[in-house]
Amino acid sequence: MNRRFFIRSGGVALASFGLMNVTPSFLQRAVFAQARERITGGRRKTLIAIFQRGAVDGLNMVVPFGERAYYDLRPSIAIGKPETGNAEAAISLDGFFGLHPSLAQFKPLWDSKRLAIVHAAGSPDNTRSHFDAQDYMESATPGVKSTADGWLNRYLQSKADPDRRLFRAVSMTLTMPRVLQGKAPTLAISNLADFTIRAGQSSASVQGGFEAIYDQTVNDVLGGTGKETFAAVNYLKKVNPSQYQPENGAQYPRTPFGNSLLQIAQLIKAGVGLEIAFTDVGGWDTHVNEGNARGQLGNLLQQFSNAIAALYTDLGQHMDDVVILTMSEFGRTVKENGNRGTDHGHANAMFVVGNSVRGGKVYGQWPGLRSEQLYEGRDLALTTDFRDVFGEIARKHLGTSNLQTVFPGYATSEAKFRGFLG
């Protein structure tokens, strides 16, 4: 092994075996972990999970334009059938399904088979409560409110981490999301440039004076992770995240969601051992004036797809080892309501992006939209349990061998996987 081995990523790196006496211990472990992976031929995989909070309208996001009932039930808000030269029509994918026109940035990913879609997916629980449905999806125990931890934290618990990576799991959110809560160490970092870090259930602002907070309250606020967190903050200060320049011409939307994805890209390139990244984006609860090609939903979808496309472009070859997964707590009613919107529904659509994805295909059994095919006479019926989507990623991408630990009480297996990963 070369003594001068460095972590070099986008101008962020800065540790070598010759400088271990002055390098933070979390970064030393990242160096050794990467060196070991190179020697053994292993490669670290990363999952980026994105939650569309508020229940996105999956039927206008991934449009079943081949289904006549879709147009019968949505006279005001349906997306038109694909037409050459019509910028407000659905973008055809396979002759039956199409993308909302605001998702145009996803079409090249689809064409290059880097984007897969799982439709009619979601939770078997019939709740129409945002709070309960999000809780069930993040805990991956539908109908059970007493689950103590989130499924991504259970995944982290299921695989030993001998390198004790401080940045193994990071949520780019103000608070720790349910999906990452649990016994395994995780971080919520609202903004790298502001250096606001939350570790576990405790928090400490490190803006303009972390040293004082550290001296006075580290034992109470940060517990045993205090010294490591302090070292991480100093490291991030030296990195100067505000000066980060995306690569390959990527242009992130200047929105909180776009900024969170930009910072996830930065952490991946920094080589600090990121394995799980999480972020969310709200605004999808479109009860009133949802719009069709234009309007409330279209504006959100444009920002959403532009940010994800920028992330994919920015990461470049890193996408060989990254999978991006999107989810939402439930779908929306097939029939539009009297306010030209949609109400809380059932099954929905999920996107999976990555170079290892078997893209260019809509996965899952399509249940149909005729009245007798609808769930409770009003919603898209469920044909893929979201735990089978999560399970396929946990097994095939992240490499866990114990799905029962990650999804307690559910008999998931490879036989239930949809096959969007090789």
C-alpha positions as a Markdown table, in Angstrom:
| # | Residue | x | y | z |
|---|---|---|---|---|
| 1 | Met | 0.0 | 0.0 | 0.0 |
| 2 | Asn | 1.4 | 3.4 | -1.0 |
| 3 | Arg | 2.4 | 5.4 | 2.0 |
| 4 | Arg | 1.3 | 8.6 | 0.2 |
| 5 | Phe | -2.3 | 7.3 | -0.3 |
| 6 | Phe | -4.6 | 10.2 | -0.1 |
| 7 | Ile | -8.4 | 10.7 | -0.1 |
| 8 | Arg | -8.8 | 13.0 | -3.1 |
| 9 | Ser | -12.3 | 14.2 | -4.0 |
| 10 | Gly | -13.2 | 17.4 | -5.6 |
| 11 | Gly | -10.6 | 19.5 | -3.8 |
| 12 | Val | -11.9 | 18.4 | -0.4 |
| 13 | Ala | -9.5 | 15.7 | 0.6 |
| 14 | Leu | -6.6 | 16.2 | 2.8 |
| 15 | Ala | -5.4 | 13.2 | 4.7 |
| 16 | Ser | -2.4 | 11.0 | 4.3 |
| 17 | Phe | -0.8 | 8.2 | 6.3 |
| 18 | Gly | 2.1 | 10.6 | 6.9 |
| 19 | Leu | -0.2 | 13.1 | 8.6 |
| 20 | Met | -2.2 | 10.9 | 10.8 |
| 21 | Asn | -1.0 | 12.6 | 14.0 |
| 22 | Val | -2.8 | 15.8 | 13.0 |
| 23 | Thr | -5.8 | 14.3 | 11.1 |
| 24 | Pro | -9.2 | 13.8 | 12.9 |
| 25 | Ser | -9.7 | 10.2 | 13.9 |
| 26 | Phe | -13.0 | 9.9 | 11.9 |
| 27 | Leu | -11.0 | 10.8 | 8.8 |
| 28 | Gln | -8.2 | 8.5 | 9.6 |
| 29 | Arg | -10.7 | 5.6 | 9.8 |
| 30 | Ala | -12.1 | 6.7 | 6.5 |
| 31 | Val | -8.6 | 6.5 | 4.9 |
| 32 | Phe | -8.0 | 3.0 | 6.3 |
| 33 | Ala | -11.5 | 1.9 | 5.3 |
| 34 | Gln | -11.0 | 3.0 | 1.7 |
| 35 | Ala | -7.5 | 1.5 | 1.5 |
| 36 | Arg | -8.9 | -1.8 | 2.8 |
| 37 | Glu | -11.6 | -1.7 | 0.2 |
| 38 | Arg | -9.1 | -1.1 | -2.6 |
| 39 | Ile | -7.0 | -4.0 | -1.4 |
| 40 | Thr | -9.9 | -6.4 | -1.1 |
| 41 | Gly | -11.6 | -5.2 | -4.2 |
| 42 | Gly | -14.7 | -4.1 | -2.3 |
| 43 | Arg | -16.5 | -0.9 | -3.0 |
| 44 | Arg | -18.6 | 1.2 | -0.6 |
| 45 | Lys | -22.2 | 1.6 | -1.7 |
| 46 | Thr | -24.3 | 4.6 | -0.9 |
| 47 | Leu | -28.1 | 5.1 | -0.8 |
| 48 | Ile | -29.6 | 8.5 | -1.1 |
| 49 | Ala | -33.2 | 8.4 | 0.1 |
| 50 | Ile | -35.6 | 11.2 | -0.7 |
| 51 | Phe | -39.0 | 11.6 | 0.9 |
| 52 | Gln | -41.7 | 13.6 | -0.9 |
| 53 | Arg | -43.7 | 14.6 | 2.2 |
| 54 | Gly | -47.4 | 15.4 | 1.7 |
| 55 | Ala | -48.4 | 12.5 | -0.7 |
| 56 | Val | -47.4 | 13.3 | -4.2 |
| 57 | Asp | -49.9 | 12.6 | -7.0 |
| 58 | Gly | -48.2 | 9.6 | -8.6 |
| 59 | Leu | -50.8 | 9.4 | -11.3 |
| 60 | Asn | -49.9 | 12.8 | -12.7 |
| 61 | Met | -46.2 | 12.2 | -12.0 |
| 62 | Val | -46.1 | 8.9 | -13.9 |
| 63 | Val | -49.1 | 9.2 | -16.1 |
| 64 | Pro | -51.0 | 6.1 | -17.3 |
| 65 | Phe | -52.1 | 7.9 | -20.5 |
| 66 | Gly | -53.0 | 4.5 | -22.0 |
| 67 | Glu | -55.8 | 4.1 | -19.5 |
| 68 | Arg | -59.1 | 5.7 | -20.6 |
| 69 | Ala | -60.5 | 5.9 | -17.1 |
| 70 | Tyr | -57.6 | 8.3 | -16.2 |
| 71 | Tyr | -59.1 | 11.0 | -18.4 |
| 72 | Asp | -62.7 | 10.2 | -17.6 |
| 73 | Leu | -62.0 | 10.8 | -13.8 |
| 74 | Arg | -59.7 | 13.9 | -14.3 |
| 75 | Pro | -61.4 | 16.2 | -16.7 |
| 76 | Ser | -59.6 | 19.3 | -15.4 |
| 77 | Ile | -56.2 | 18.1 | -14.2 |
| 78 | Ala | -55.2 | 15.1 | -16.4 |
| 79 | Ile | -52.0 | 15.3 | -18.3 |
| 80 | Gly | -52.5 | 15.1 | -22.1 |
| 81 | Lys | -51.5 | 12.2 | -24.2 |
| 82 | Pro | -48.0 | 12.4 | -25.8 |
| 83 | Glu | -48.1 | 14.6 | -28.9 |
| 84 | Thr | -45.1 | 15.6 | -31.0 |
| 85 | Gly | -44.3 | 19.2 | -30.3 |
| 86 | Asn | -46.7 | 19.6 | -27.4 |
| 87 | Ala | -44.7 | 20.8 | -24.4 |
| 88 | Glu | -47.7 | 20.3 | -22.1 |
| 89 | Ala | -48.3 | 16.6 | -23.0 |
| 90 | Ala | -47.0 | 13.6 | -21.1 |
| 91 | Ile | -43.5 | 12.4 | -22.2 |
| 92 | Ser | -44.0 | 8.9 | -23.5 |
| 93 | Leu | -42.0 | 6.2 | -21.8 |
| 94 | Asp | -43.3 | 2.9 | -23.1 |
| 95 | Gly | -46.5 | 3.6 | -25.0 |
| 96 | Phe | -48.7 | 3.3 | -21.8 |
| 97 | Phe | -46.9 | 5.4 | -19.2 |
| 98 | Gly | -45.5 | 8.8 | -19.5 |
| 99 | Leu | -43.7 | 11.4 | -17.4 |
| 100 | His | -45.3 | 14.7 | -16.3 |
| 101 | Pro | -43.8 | 17.3 | -18.7 |
| 102 | Ser | -42.1 | 19.0 | -15.8 |
| 103 | Leu | -40.0 | 15.8 | -15.4 |
| 104 | Ala | -38.3 | 16.3 | -18.7 |
| 105 | Gln | -34.9 | 16.1 | -17.0 |
| 106 | Phe | -35.7 | 12.4 | -16.2 |
| 107 | Lys | -36.1 | 11.4 | -19.8 |
| 108 | Pro | -32.4 | 11.1 | -20.6 |
| 109 | Leu | -32.0 | 9.0 | -17.5 |
| 110 | Trp | -34.8 | 6.7 | -18.7 |
| 111 | Asp | -33.4 | 6.5 | -22.2 |
| 112 | Ser | -29.9 | 5.5 | -20.8 |
| 113 | Lys | -31.6 | 2.9 | -18.6 |
| 114 | Arg | -30.5 | 4.7 | -15.4 |
| 115 | Leu | -34.0 | 5.4 | -14.2 |
| 116 | Ala | -36.5 | 2.7 | -13.1 |
| 117 | Ile | -40.1 | 3.3 | -11.8 |
| 118 | Val | -42.1 | 1.2 | -9.5 |
| 119 | His | -45.8 | 2.0 | -9.8 |
| 120 | Ala | -48.8 | 1.0 | -7.7 |
| 121 | Ala | -46.4 | 0.7 | -4.7 |
| 122 | Gly | -46.8 | 1.7 | -1.1 |
| 123 | Ser | -48.1 | 0.7 | 2.3 |
| 124 | Pro | -50.7 | -2.0 | 2.9 |
| 125 | Asp | -52.1 | 0.0 | 5.8 |
| 126 | Asn | -55.2 | 2.0 | 4.8 |
| 127 | Thr | -54.5 | 5.1 | 6.8 |
| 128 | Arg | -55.1 | 8.4 | 5.2 |
| 129 | Ser | -53.3 | 10.3 | 7.9 |
| 130 | His | -50.0 | 12.0 | 6.7 |
| 131 | Phe | -48.4 | 11.6 | 10.1 |
| 132 | Asp | -49.3 | 7.9 | 10.6 |
| 133 | Ala | -48.4 | 7.0 | 7.0 |
| 134 | Gln | -45.0 | 8.7 | 7.1 |
| 135 | Asp | -44.3 | 7.0 | 10.4 |
| 136 | Tyr | -45.2 | 3.6 | 9.0 |
| 137 | Met | -43.1 | 4.1 | 5.9 |
| 138 | Glu | -40.1 | 5.3 | 7.8 |
| 139 | Ser | -40.3 | 2.6 | 10.5 |
| 140 | Ala | -41.3 | 0.1 | 7.8 |
| 141 | Thr | -43.8 | -1.5 | 10.1 |
| 142 | Pro | -47.2 | -0.5 | 8.7 |
| 143 | Gly | -50.0 | -0.4 | 11.3 |
| 144 | Val | -47.5 | -0.6 | 14.2 |
| 145 | Lys | -47.0 | 2.7 | 16.0 |
| 146 | Ser | -44.8 | 1.3 | 18.8 |
| 147 | Thr | -41.7 | 0.5 | 16.6 |
| 148 | Ala | -38.7 | 2.2 | 18.3 |
| 149 | Asp | -36.4 | 2.8 | 15.3 |
| 150 | Gly | -36.5 | 3.5 | 11.6 |
| 151 | Trp | -35.7 | 1.0 | 8.9 |
| 152 | Leu | -32.5 | 2.7 | 7.8 |
| 153 | Asn | -31.2 | 2.7 | 11.3 |
| 154 | Arg | -32.0 | -1.0 | 11.7 |
| 155 | Tyr | -30.1 | -1.5 | 8.5 |
| 156 | Leu | -27.1 | 0.3 | 10.0 |
| 157 | Gln | -27.4 | -1.9 | 13.1 |
| 158 | Ser | -27.5 | -5.1 | 11.0 |
| 159 | Lys | -24.1 | -4.5 | 9.5 |
| 160 | Ala | -21.0 | -4.0 | 11.7 |
| 161 | Asp | -19.0 | -0.8 | 11.1 |
| 162 | Pro | -15.5 | -1.5 | 12.4 |
| 163 | Asp | -14.3 | 1.9 | 11.2 |
| 164 | Arg | -16.9 | 3.7 | 13.3 |
| 165 | Arg | -17.5 | 6.2 | 10.6 |
| 166 | Leu | -18.9 | 9.5 | 12.0 |
| 167 | Phe | -20.5 | 10.4 | 8.6 |
| 168 | Arg | -21.8 | 6.9 | 7.9 |
| 169 | Ala | -25.4 | 8.1 | 7.9 |
| 170 | Val | -26.4 | 11.8 | 7.4 |
| 171 | Ser | -29.7 | 13.5 | 7.1 |
| 172 | Met | -29.7 | 16.9 | 5.5 |
| 173 | Thr | -32.6 | 18.1 | 7.5 |
| 174 | Leu | -33.3 | 20.3 | 10.5 |
| 175 | Thr | -34.2 | 17.4 | 12.7 |
| 176 | Met | -33.4 | 13.7 | 12.8 |
| 177 | Pro | -36.0 | 11.9 | 10.6 |
| 178 | Arg | -37.9 | 8.9 | 11.9 |
| 179 | Val | -36.2 | 6.6 | 9.4 |
| 180 | Leu | -32.7 | 7.2 | 10.9 |
| 181 | Gln | -33.7 | 7.2 | 14.6 |
| 182 | Gly | -32.4 | 4.3 | 16.6 |
| 183 | Lys | -29.3 | 2.8 | 18.3 |
| 184 | Ala | -26.9 | 3.2 | 15.4 |
| 185 | Pro | -25.1 | 6.6 | 15.3 |
| 186 | Thr | -26.5 | 9.1 | 12.8 |
| 187 | Leu | -26.2 | 12.8 | 12.1 |
| 188 | Ala | -28.6 | 15.4 | 11.1 |
| 189 | Ile | -26.8 | 18.4 | 9.5 |
| 190 | Ser | -29.1 | 21.2 | 8.4 |
| 191 | Asn | -26.4 | 23.0 | 6.4 |
| 192 | Leu | -22.7 | 22.3 | 6.0 |
| 193 | Ala | -22.0 | 26.0 | 5.4 |
| 194 | Asp | -23.7 | 27.0 | 8.7 |
| 195 | Phe | -22.3 | 24.1 | 10.7 |
| 196 | Thr | -25.5 | 23.2 | 12.5 |
| 197 | Ile | -25.2 | 19.6 | 13.6 |
| 198 | Arg | -27.6 | 17.4 | 15.5 |
| 199 | Ala | -26.3 | 14.1 | 16.8 |
| 200 | Gly | -28.9 | 11.6 | 17.8 |
| 201 | Gln | -31.7 | 13.2 | 19.9 |
| 202 | Ser | -29.5 | 16.0 | 21.1 |
| 203 | Ser | -28.4 | 19.1 | 19.3 |
| 204 | Ala | -25.8 | 21.8 | 19.4 |
| 205 | Ser | -25.5 | 24.9 | 17.1 |
| 206 | Val | -21.9 | 25.4 | 16.1 |
| 207 | Gln | -22.4 | 28.7 | 14.3 |
| 208 | Gly | -19.9 | 31.3 | 15.4 |
| 209 | Gly | -18.8 | 29.8 | 18.6 |
| 210 | Phe | -18.9 | 26.0 | 18.8 |
| 211 | Glu | -15.8 | 26.0 | 20.9 |
| 212 | Ala | -17.6 | 27.7 | 23.8 |
| 213 | Ile | -20.5 | 25.2 | 23.5 |
| 214 | Tyr | -18.1 | 22.4 | 23.4 |
| 215 | Asp | -16.2 | 23.5 | 26.5 |
| 216 | Gln | -19.4 | 24.1 | 28.5 |
| 217 | Thr | -21.8 | 21.4 | 27.5 |
| 218 | Val | -20.2 | 18.6 | 25.5 |
| 219 | Asn | -20.8 | 16.0 | 28.2 |
| 220 | Asp | -24.5 | 16.8 | 28.3 |
| 221 | Val | -25.2 | 17.6 | 24.7 |
| 222 | Leu | -23.0 | 15.4 | 22.6 |
| 223 | Gly | -22.0 | 12.7 | 25.1 |
| 224 | Gly | -19.2 | 10.4 | 24.0 |
| 225 | Thr | -19.3 | 11.7 | 20.4 |
| 226 | Gly | -18.2 | 15.2 | 21.5 |
| 227 | Lys | -14.6 | 15.1 | 20.5 |
| 228 | Glu | -15.3 | 13.5 | 17.2 |
| 229 | Thr | -18.0 | 16.0 | 16.4 |
| 230 | Phe | -15.7 | 18.9 | 17.3 |
| 231 | Ala | -13.0 | 17.5 | 15.0 |
| 232 | Ala | -15.6 | 17.0 | 12.3 |
| 233 | Val | -16.7 | 20.6 | 12.6 |
| 234 | Asn | -13.2 | 21.9 | 12.3 |
| 235 | Tyr | -12.6 | 19.7 | 9.3 |
| 236 | Leu | -15.8 | 21.0 | 7.6 |
| 237 | Lys | -14.7 | 24.6 | 8.3 |
| 238 | Lys | -11.4 | 24.0 | 6.5 |
| 239 | Val | -13.2 | 22.4 | 3.6 |
| 240 | Asn | -15.2 | 25.6 | 3.2 |
| 241 | Pro | -18.4 | 24.0 | 1.8 |
| 242 | Ser | -19.7 | 27.4 | 0.6 |
| 243 | Gln | -17.0 | 27.3 | -2.1 |
| 244 | Tyr | -18.0 | 23.9 | -3.5 |
| 245 | Gln | -18.2 | 23.8 | -7.3 |
| 246 | Pro | -20.4 | 21.1 | -8.9 |
| 247 | Glu | -18.8 | 19.1 | -11.7 |
| 248 | Asn | -19.8 | 18.1 | -15.2 |
| 249 | Gly | -21.9 | 21.3 | -15.8 |
| 250 | Ala | -24.4 | 20.3 | -13.1 |
| 251 | Gln | -26.7 | 23.2 | -12.0 |
| 252 | Tyr | -28.7 | 22.6 | -8.9 |
| 253 | Pro | -31.9 | 24.6 | -8.3 |
| 254 | Arg | -31.4 | 27.3 | -5.7 |
| 255 | Thr | -33.9 | 25.8 | -3.4 |
| 256 | Pro | -33.5 | 24.2 | 0.0 |
| 257 | Phe | -34.0 | 20.8 | -1.6 |
| 258 | Gly | -31.5 | 21.5 | -4.4 |
| 259 | Asn | -29.0 | 22.7 | -1.7 |
| 260 | Ser | -29.5 | 19.5 | 0.3 |
| 261 | Leu | -28.6 | 17.4 | -2.7 |
| 262 | Leu | -25.6 | 19.5 | -3.5 |
| 263 | Gln | -24.3 | 19.0 | 0.0 |
| 264 | Ile | -24.9 | 15.2 | -0.2 |
| 265 | Ala | -22.8 | 15.2 | -3.4 |
| 266 | Gln | -20.1 | 17.1 | -1.5 |
| 267 | Leu | -20.0 | 14.6 | 1.3 |
| 268 | Ile | -19.8 | 11.6 | -1.1 |
| 269 | Lys | -16.9 | 13.2 | -2.9 |
| 270 | Ala | -15.2 | 14.1 | 0.4 |
| 271 | Gly | -14.6 | 10.4 | 1.0 |
| 272 | Val | -15.8 | 10.6 | 4.7 |
| 273 | Gly | -17.5 | 7.2 | 4.5 |
| 274 | Leu | -21.1 | 8.2 | 3.7 |
| 275 | Glu | -23.3 | 5.2 | 3.3 |
| 276 | Ile | -26.8 | 6.5 | 3.9 |
| 277 | Ala | -28.0 | 10.0 | 3.0 |
| 278 | Phe | -31.5 | 11.3 | 3.5 |
| 279 | Thr | -33.4 | 14.4 | 2.7 |
| 280 | Asp | -37.0 | 15.4 | 2.1 |
| 281 | Val | -39.1 | 17.9 | 0.2 |
| 282 | Gly | -42.6 | 19.0 | 1.0 |
| 283 | Gly | -45.5 | 20.7 | -0.6 |
| 284 | Trp | -47.2 | 17.7 | -2.3 |
| 285 | Asp | -50.6 | 17.9 | -0.5 |
| 286 | Thr | -52.5 | 19.2 | -3.5 |
| 287 | His | -56.2 | 19.3 | -2.4 |
| 288 | Val | -56.9 | 22.5 | -4.3 |
| 289 | Asn | -55.8 | 23.8 | -7.8 |
| 290 | Glu | -53.3 | 21.0 | -8.4 |
| 291 | Gly | -52.9 | 22.0 | -12.0 |
| 292 | Asn | -52.1 | 19.7 | -14.9 |
| 293 | Ala | -49.0 | 20.4 | -17.1 |
| 294 | Arg | -48.7 | 23.8 | -15.3 |
| 295 | Gly | -49.4 | 24.9 | -11.8 |
| 296 | Gln | -48.7 | 23.8 | -8.3 |
| 297 | Leu | -47.7 | 20.2 | -9.0 |
| 298 | Gly | -45.8 | 21.0 | -12.1 |
| 299 | Asn | -43.7 | 23.7 | -10.4 |
| 300 | Leu | -42.8 | 21.3 | -7.6 |
| 301 | Leu | -42.0 | 18.4 | -10.0 |
| 302 | Gln | -39.7 | 20.7 | -12.1 |
| 303 | Gln | -37.6 | 21.6 | -9.0 |
| 304 | Phe | -37.7 | 18.0 | -7.9 |
| 305 | Ser | -36.4 | 16.5 | -11.1 |
| 306 | Asn | -33.9 | 19.3 | -11.9 |
| 307 | Ala | -32.3 | 18.8 | -8.5 |
| 308 | Ile | -32.0 | 15.0 | -8.9 |
| 309 | Ala | -30.7 | 15.3 | -12.4 |
| 310 | Ala | -28.1 | 17.8 | -11.2 |
| 311 | Leu | -27.1 | 15.4 | -8.5 |
| 312 | Tyr | -26.7 | 12.5 | -11.0 |
| 313 | Thr | -24.6 | 14.7 | -13.3 |
| 314 | Asp | -22.5 | 16.1 | -10.5 |
| 315 | Leu | -21.6 | 12.7 | -9.1 |
| 316 | Gly | -20.4 | 11.4 | -12.4 |
| 317 | Gln | -18.7 | 8.0 | -12.0 |
| 318 | His | -19.6 | 8.0 | -8.3 |
| 319 | Met | -23.1 | 7.0 | -9.5 |
| 320 | Asp | -21.6 | 3.5 | -10.2 |
| 321 | Asp | -21.9 | 3.0 | -6.4 |
| 322 | Val | -24.9 | 5.2 | -5.6 |
| 323 | Val | -28.6 | 4.5 | -5.8 |
| 324 | Ile | -31.2 | 7.3 | -5.4 |
| 325 | Leu | -34.6 | 6.3 | -4.1 |
| 326 | Thr | -37.7 | 8.5 | -3.9 |
| 327 | Met | -40.8 | 7.8 | -1.8 |
| 328 | Ser | -44.0 | 9.4 | -0.6 |
| 329 | Glu | -46.4 | 8.3 | 2.2 |
| 330 | Phe | -49.3 | 7.5 | -0.1 |
| 331 | Gly | -50.8 | 8.5 | -3.4 |
| 332 | Arg | -53.9 | 10.5 | -4.2 |
| 333 | Thr | -57.5 | 9.8 | -5.3 |
| 334 | Val | -57.9 | 8.8 | -8.9 |
| 335 | Lys | -60.9 | 11.1 | -9.3 |
| 336 | Glu | -60.3 | 14.8 | -9.0 |
| 337 | Asn | -62.3 | 16.7 | -6.4 |
| 338 | Gly | -64.5 | 19.7 | -6.6 |
| 339 | Asn | -61.6 | 22.0 | -6.1 |
| 340 | Arg | -59.6 | 20.8 | -9.1 |
| 341 | Gly | -57.3 | 18.9 | -6.7 |
| 342 | Thr | -57.0 | 15.4 | -5.3 |
| 343 | Asp | -57.5 | 14.0 | -1.9 |
| 344 | His | -55.6 | 11.4 | 0.1 |
| 345 | Gly | -55.3 | 8.1 | -1.7 |
| 346 | His | -53.4 | 4.8 | -1.5 |
| 347 | Ala | -50.7 | 3.4 | -3.9 |
| 348 | Asn | -48.1 | 5.6 | -5.6 |
| 349 | Ala | -45.0 | 5.7 | -7.8 |
| 350 | Met | -41.4 | 5.5 | -6.7 |
| 351 | Phe | -38.3 | 6.4 | -8.7 |
| 352 | Val | -35.0 | 4.5 | -8.6 |
| 353 | Val | -31.9 | 6.1 | -10.2 |
| 354 | Gly | -28.3 | 4.8 | -10.5 |
| 355 | Asn | -25.8 | 3.2 | -12.9 |
| 356 | Ser | -26.5 | -0.2 | -11.5 |
| 357 | Val | -30.3 | 0.2 | -12.0 |
| 358 | Arg | -32.1 | -1.8 | -14.6 |
| 359 | Gly | -33.8 | 1.3 | -15.9 |
| 360 | Gly | -36.0 | 2.1 | -18.8 |
| 361 | Lys | -38.9 | 0.1 | -17.3 |
| 362 | Val | -41.9 | 0.6 | -15.2 |
| 363 | Tyr | -41.9 | -2.2 | -12.6 |
| 364 | Gly | -44.9 | -3.7 | -10.8 |
| 365 | Gln | -48.3 | -5.1 | -11.7 |
| 366 | Trp | -50.6 | -2.4 | -13.0 |
| 367 | Pro | -54.0 | -2.8 | -11.3 |
| 368 | Gly | -56.1 | -0.6 | -13.7 |
| 369 | Leu | -58.3 | 2.4 | -13.0 |
| 370 | Arg | -61.8 | 1.1 | -13.8 |
| 371 | Ser | -64.2 | 1.5 | -10.8 |
| 372 | Glu | -64.1 | -2.2 | -9.9 |
| 373 | Gln | -60.3 | -2.2 | -9.9 |
| 374 | Leu | -59.9 | 0.7 | -7.5 |
| 375 | Tyr | -59.0 | 0.4 | -3.8 |
| 376 | Glu | -62.1 | 1.2 | -1.8 |
| 377 | Gly | -63.7 | 2.4 | -5.0 |
| 378 | Arg | -61.5 | 5.5 | -5.2 |
| 379 | Asp | -57.7 | 4.9 | -5.2 |
| 380 | Leu | -55.0 | 3.2 | -7.2 |
| 381 | Ala | -54.7 | -0.3 | -5.7 |
| 382 | Leu | -51.5 | -1.6 | -4.2 |
| 383 | Thr | -49.6 | -4.3 | -5.9 |
| 384 | Thr | -46.0 | -3.8 | -4.5 |
| 385 | Asp | -45.4 | -3.4 | -0.8 |
| 386 | Phe | -42.9 | -0.6 | -0.2 |
| 387 | Arg | -40.9 | -3.0 | 2.0 |
| 388 | Asp | -40.1 | -5.1 | -1.1 |
| 389 | Val | -38.7 | -2.1 | -2.8 |
| 390 | Phe | -36.7 | -1.1 | 0.3 |
| 391 | Gly | -35.6 | -4.8 | 0.8 |
| 392 | Glu | -34.3 | -5.1 | -2.8 |
| 393 | Ile | -32.1 | -2.1 | -2.2 |
| 394 | Ala | -31.0 | -3.2 | 1.3 |
| 395 | Arg | -30.0 | -6.7 | -0.1 |
| 396 | Lys | -28.8 | -6.1 | -3.6 |
| 397 | His | -27.2 | -2.6 | -3.3 |
| 398 | Leu | -26.3 | -2.2 | 0.4 |
| 399 | Gly | -25.5 | -5.8 | 0.9 |
| 400 | Thr | -27.4 | -6.7 | 4.1 |
| 401 | Ser | -27.8 | -10.4 | 4.7 |
| 402 | Asn | -30.5 | -10.1 | 7.4 |
| 403 | Leu | -33.7 | -8.7 | 5.9 |
| 404 | Gln | -35.7 | -10.0 | 8.9 |
| 405 | Thr | -33.9 | -7.6 | 11.2 |
| 406 | Val | -34.4 | -4.7 | 8.9 |
| 407 | Phe | -38.1 | -5.5 | 8.3 |
| 408 | Pro | -39.4 | -7.2 | 11.5 |
| 409 | Gly | -42.7 | -9.0 | 11.2 |
| 410 | Tyr | -42.6 | -9.0 | 7.4 |
| 411 | Ala | -41.7 | -12.0 | 5.2 |
| 412 | Thr | -39.8 | -10.2 | 2.5 |
| 413 | Ser | -37.6 | -12.3 | 0.2 |
| 414 | Glu | -35.9 | -12.1 | -3.2 |
| 415 | Ala | -38.9 | -13.8 | -4.7 |
| 416 | Lys | -40.9 | -10.6 | -4.0 |
| 417 | Phe | -38.3 | -8.2 | -5.4 |
| 418 | Arg | -39.3 | -6.5 | -8.7 |
| 419 | Gly | -35.9 | -6.8 | -10.3 |
| 420 | Phe | -34.9 | -3.2 | -10.8 |
| 421 | Leu | -31.4 | -4.0 | -9.5 |
| 422 | Gly | -29.1 | -6.6 | -11.0 |
